[in-house]
Amino acid sequence: PPPSVEKLASLSHMMHHIILDGSGHFPMMDEAPKFNRLLIDFLALESGASPQELQLKEEWKRRVR
């Protein structure tokens, strides 16, 4: 099971958790599109920015030219 609310509240401001409901131990395989988008968004954060800005979006739309 996911950690308790109390445990999560004690995390550093430089940490953030996002639960992928349809995933088990391997979210990178179970929900690859969501995981990859979160990873890309994390890597694009400005240096020193808190990962708490990251949000799990319902649907990502890519620009197509």
C-alpha positions in Angstrom: 0.0 0.0 0.0 1.1 3.6 -0.5 2.6 5.4 2.5 0.3 7.1 5.0 -0.7 10.8 4.7 1.4 11.5 7.9 4.5 9.9 6.4 4.0 11.8 3.1 3.5 15.1 5.0 6.9 14.7 6.6 8.7 14.7 3.2 11.1 17.4 2.3 9.8 20.3 0.1 12.2 19.0 -2.5 10.3 15.6 -2.7 7.0 14.9 -4.2 4.9 11.7 -4.6 2.5 10.9 -7.4 0.5 7.7 -7.3 -0.2 6.0 -10.6 -3.3 4.1 -9.7 -3.0 1.5 -12.5 0.6 0.6 -11.6 2.3 -2.0 -9.5 6.0 -2.1 -8.8 6.9 -1.1 -12.4 5.1 2.1 -13.4 7.5 2.7 -16.2 6.1 -0.4 -17.8 2.5 -0.5 -16.5 1.7 3.1 -17.5 4.6 4.1 -19.7 3.1 7.2 -21.3 2.2 8.8 -18.0 5.5 7.8 -16.4 7.5 9.1 -19.4 5.7 12.4 -19.4 6.3 12.9 -15.7 10.0 12.1 -16.1 10.2 14.6 -19.0 8.5 17.3 -16.9 10.8 16.5 -14.0 13.9 16.8 -16.1 12.7 20.1 -17.6 12.3 21.7 -14.1 14.6 24.7 -13.5 17.5 24.0 -11.3 16.4 24.4 -7.7 12.7 24.2 -8.5 10.6 22.0 -6.3 9.3 18.8 -7.9 6.0 19.6 -6.1 5.1 21.6 -9.1 4.7 18.4 -11.1 1.1 17.2 -11.7 -0.3 14.1 -13.2 -2.4 15.2 -16.1 -5.4 13.2 -17.3 -4.3 13.5 -20.9 -1.3 14.9 -22.6 -1.7 16.3 -26.1 1.4 16.8 -28.2 1.6 19.5 -30.8 1.5 18.1 -34.3 2.6 20.2 -37.2 
